[in-house]
Amino acid sequence: MKKIYHLSTCSTNKRILKELKPGKEYFLQDIKNEPITSKQIDEMKKLAGSYEALFSRVAMKYRKWGLNEMKLTEKDYRKYILEEYTFLKRPVIISGEQIFIGSSPKNVASAKAAMKL
């Protein structure tokens, strides 16, 4: 599978997509307009190893909802990501059996290298 979960209104995601230049073989899913399904989050978790790895603690609602003061479980991470798209650490790039989560320069460089294979 070759897929990129992103947010089209996010300037960081726009910059990363411009840098990666994904080909037509990559399906782009704007998570605001096309919410993530249970099946999709479960597929991401298989590749990532945990739901926590997919969860963004920098989302504005993380503190607003008081999640920073709670002890979250894997079940909680999954629930919140499905409930609110901003809790997905993005972009999430799936290239075959590899997954790249987030916008760190190292992660983007690794994704770029994997996409060129």
N, C-alpha and C positions, 0 to 999 in steps of 0.2 A: 504494500500500500504506500502511496505517496500523497501525503496530505499536509496542509498547513492550516492550523486553527489560529485565527488572528482577530484583531479588532480594527476595522477599517477607519475608525475615528481616532485611533491612537497614533500620534506622530512617530513614536518609537517603532511601532509595528510597520508603519508606512516606510520608514527609513530602512528597516531590516529587509522588507520584501524587495525594495528597490535594489539593495545591495546583493541579495541572494539571486535575483532574477530567476524565479522558478519557471521551469518550462511547462509546456502544455500537459505533461504527464502528472503534474501536481494539481490536486484539487484544493482550491482555497475555500475555506469556510469562515465567513464573518460571524463570529459567535453571538454578536448582538442581534443580527437579523435572522440567523438560523441557529437557535440554541442547541447546545450539546445534548445528545441523547444519553440515556443510561448505558446503552451498548457502546457508544463511543468512549465515554469516560472509563468504562471497564477495560476496553481495548488499550487505552492510553496507560492505565494502571499496570496492565500486564507488562508493557514495555518499560515503564518507569520504575516499577517495583513497589510503589505505594501511591496512595492518593495524596498524601502529604507532600510528595515531591511535585505534584501538579498544583498545589495550593499557593496562592499569593498572599503573603502577609502584608504587602504594601498597599493592597486595595484599600481605598478610603473607608469602605464599610467594615473592614476588619475591626477597627477601633470603635467606629460608630455603633456597631452591633454588640460591642463588648466581648468579642471573641478573643481578644488579646488577654482577657482575664480568665478565660476558661481553659480547661485541659481537654483539648479536642482529640477524638479518636479517629481512626481511619474511616469509620462509618460517618462521622461528623464532617470530615473533609469532603467526602463524596457528596453528601447531602447539600452542603453549602455551595459547592461548585455547580451542582445541577440547579440549585435555587437561584443563584446570582452569578451571571457570566463574568463579573469583574474578579471573582475569586479564582479564576483559572490563570495561572502564571503563563504569560504569553510572550511571544508566539510559541505554539507547540508545533514542532516540525517532525513529521514521521516520514522517514525514508527507508522503505523496506522494513527491516527488523530493528532499526535504530530510531531513537526518539531524542529530540533536543528540546529542552524546556527553558523558556525565559530569554531574556535579552542581553545577557552578559556577553561582552566581546569574545571571550573564549568559546562560549557556547555557539555563538553565531559563526565563528570561524570554523568550528567543528562541523556544523550543519552545512556550511558552504562547501567544505571538502567532501563530505558524504554525498552531497547533491551532484557533484561533478563526476562521480564514479560511473 
